[in-house]
Amino acid sequence: MTPDLIDALGALVVQLQAWLAGGGLVLARVGPVFALAPVLGERAIPVRIRLVAALAMTAVIAPAVVAAIPVPEAAPIPVARFLLQETLSGLVLGLALRLMVMALQLAGTMAAQATSLSQAFGGAGVDPQPAIAHLLVVGGLALAAMAGLPERLAALLVLSYDLFPPGRWLSPASLADWGTARVAQAFALGFSLAAPFVIGAGLYNLALGAINRAMPQLMVFFVGAPALTLGGLALLMLTAPLMFSLWVPALMAVLANPVAGP
């Protein structure tokens, strides 16, 4: 081998090591996001597929962000501290997205309990939840994927290096305020989506109570329970498109800027 070829191979090895080191630092932030993100972070998806997806996303966004990542010192403690900081940033981004899925689960659970369907059609899968909640989650995830979730997730990860500069700890006070606001937003969104079922069930139960007072001899429960179930299913058919039309823009807003106020 000629000296020029040896020098070229040495330079290539050095460049490859730099790429691998930069990719590993990017993966420290991408990995937690893919562990919690909608669609790609569902527990029903095998871990190997999620790992491959995280590696693929790392290869996509690394060229755009690796120049902004400061190289930590070679000592074990600075490297471990830097990786912990990046992992925390990824967890914050992933939790912001996971809360949106939990809002759908909350709405489905409240709707099922209001219509007496939480036990009759409860699921026992990876995420045990009522059938209505499972239907809403699957439908919402499908719509999110159709709306370009992978592309928007890549844009979010690139943006995150401006929102959360690498190598810096997040402010505990700001993180607590942000988390409180996001959890409140998720509960408010879930209750808003389930409001038709809660209001309808309340009015229906009040009507049954009035009928029971007027005709005590009538077995109101045997008449009202099937009607409540049928009404709940009919209401789900009518309101599901509206629920998705409210949830998808909320998810897209979080993907556009996860640190913005609700």
N, C-alpha and C positions, 0 to 999 in steps of 0.2 A: 504494500500500500504506500502511495506517495505521501509526502508530508502535507500537501494541499488537501488531499482527501481526508487525512486524519484530522486536520484542523476543521474541515467542513463538518465531519461527523461529530467532533467535540462541540462545535457551535450548535449543531442540531440537538444534541443531548441536553445542552444547557437551556436551549429554548423550550424543549419538551418538558424539562423539569419546571420551568417557570409557568408554562401553561397548566401543568398538573397541579402545581401549588395554588395558582389563581383559581382553577376550577374547584379545588377542595374548599377554599375559602368561600366561594359563591355557594357551593352545595351546603355549607353550614347554615345558610339562610334559607335556601330553597327547600331543603329537606323538611323542616318543621311546617312550612306552608303546605307542602303536599301531604303531610300527615293529617291536616285538619281541613283542607280546602274542600268545597263542594265537588261532587262527582269523583274527582281523583283521590280524595281522602276518605271515601266511604269504607267502612270496615268490611263490607261485602267484597271489596276488590282485594285480590291477593297482594301480600306485601311485596312480592317480587315485581309485580306489574307497577306498583306505586314507586318502587325504587328505580325501575327503568325509566318511568315517566319523569321522575325527579332528575335523573342523570341527563335525559334528553333536554329538559328545560334548562339545566345548567349549561349545556353546550350551546343553547340558543342565546341566552342572555349574557353569558360570560364575556364575549367580545365587547359588549356595550358597557359593561360596568367594571371590568377588571382593572382598568386604568385608574379608577377612583378608589380602589382598595389599597390602603397603606399596608406595606409588607411588615408584619410583626417581627420582632427580634427572634432569632433562632433558639433562644432559651425556651425550655418547656413551659415555664409559667406564663410568659407573655403570649405564647401561642395559644395555650389553653384559655387564658383570659379573653383573647380575641375571639376564639371559637365560641365561647360562652356568650359573649356580647352579640355575635351574629345569630346564634341560636335563639336568644331571647327576642331579637327583632323579628325573626321568622315566626316564633310562637305568637307574638302580638298580631302579626298580619293574618296568620291562620285562624286565630280566635275571632278576629273581626268577621271573617267569612263564615266560620262555623256557627256563630250566633245567628246568622241569617237563616241557616238551615234549622236551627233550634226554634226559631220563630214559627216556621211551618209546622214542626212537630208539636209545639205548644198549641197552635191554632187547631190542629187536627184532634189533639187530645181533649181540648175544651169542647169542640163540636161533638165529639163522640160521647162525652159524659153528659152533655146537655140533651142529646137525643137517645140516651140509654143504649148506645152501641159500643161502649168502651169494653164491656166484658163479653158480649155476644160474639163479636168478631175481632177479638184481640189477637195480635200476632205473637209468635214466639220465635222469631228469627234472630238475626244478629243484633238488631235493635228492637227489642220488644215494644210494640206500640199499637194503638188501635188501628183498625183498617183504614179509617178516614185519614189519620195522620200519615200512614204509609202511602196512601194514594196521593196525598198532597205533596209529600216529599219526593216521591218518584216523578210526579208530573213537574214539580218545580225544578228538579235537577235536569230533566230532559229539556225543558225550556231554556235553562241556563246554558246547557251545552249547545243548543241550537242558536243561542244569541252570541256565540263566539267566546265562551268562557276561557279556553286555552290562550287565545290571543290576548284577551283582556288581562288574564293572570300574568302573562309575560310582561305586558306593559306595566302592571302593578309592581312586579318585582324590580323592574328597571327604575321605576319612580321611587321605590322604597329606599334606594341608596341616596336620594335627595332628602326624603322625609326622615330617615334614620341613618345618619352618616355612619359608615363602618368604623369600628374601633372605639365607639363612644357608648357609655352606659345611658340607658333611658332614664329620664327623671322619674323617681318613684311617685312624686306628687302628681305630675302630669299623667303618668300611667294610671294612677288610681282614679283620677277624674275622668280620663278617657274610658276606662273600663266600666265605671259606673254609668256613664252616659250611653255606652253601647249596650249594656245589659238592659237598661231602661228602654232603649229603643226597640230591642228585640221583644221584650214583654209587651210594649205598647203595640207593636206591629202584630204580634200573635193575637192579642185580645181584639184588635181591630178586625182582623181577618175572621175571627170566630164570633164577632158581635151578632151577626144575623141569627146564628144558631142559639146563642144565649138569650137574646131578646125574644125570639120566637118560642123557645121552650118555656121561658118565664110566662109569657102571655098565655100559652096553651095550658100550663099548669094552673094559672089563675082561673081560666075558663072552666077547667075540670073541677076545681074547688067550688066554684059557683054552682055548677050542675049538681055536684054531690050534696051541697046544702039544700038545693031545691028539690032533689029527688034522692033521699037517703037510701031508698031501696034498690037503686040502680048500682050495679057493680061497675063503678067508673073506671077502676084500674084495668079490668079486662077489655073495656072498650077503648080507653085512652092510650094504653101502651102501644098496641099495634099501629094506631093512627099516628102517634108521635114518631115511631120508627119510620113509617112510610113518609111522613112529612119531612123528617130529617134527610132521608135519601133524595127526595125531590128538591129540597132546598140546596143540597150539595150539588146536584146537577145544574141548578140555576146559578149558583153563586161561585162555583169553582173557577170559571173563566175570569170573573171579576177579581177573585182572590189572587190569581196568578198575575193579572194585569197590574196589581198593586205591589206584589212581591218582587217581580223581576226588575222593575226600575229601581227599587230599593237596593237590591243586590248589585246592580250596575253602578249605583252611586257609591257604594262601599268600595267596589273595585276601582272606581275612578279616583277616590281619595279616602282611604280608610281612617285618616285622622281628623277629617272634617266633622263638625258637630252634627248631631242628628237633625 
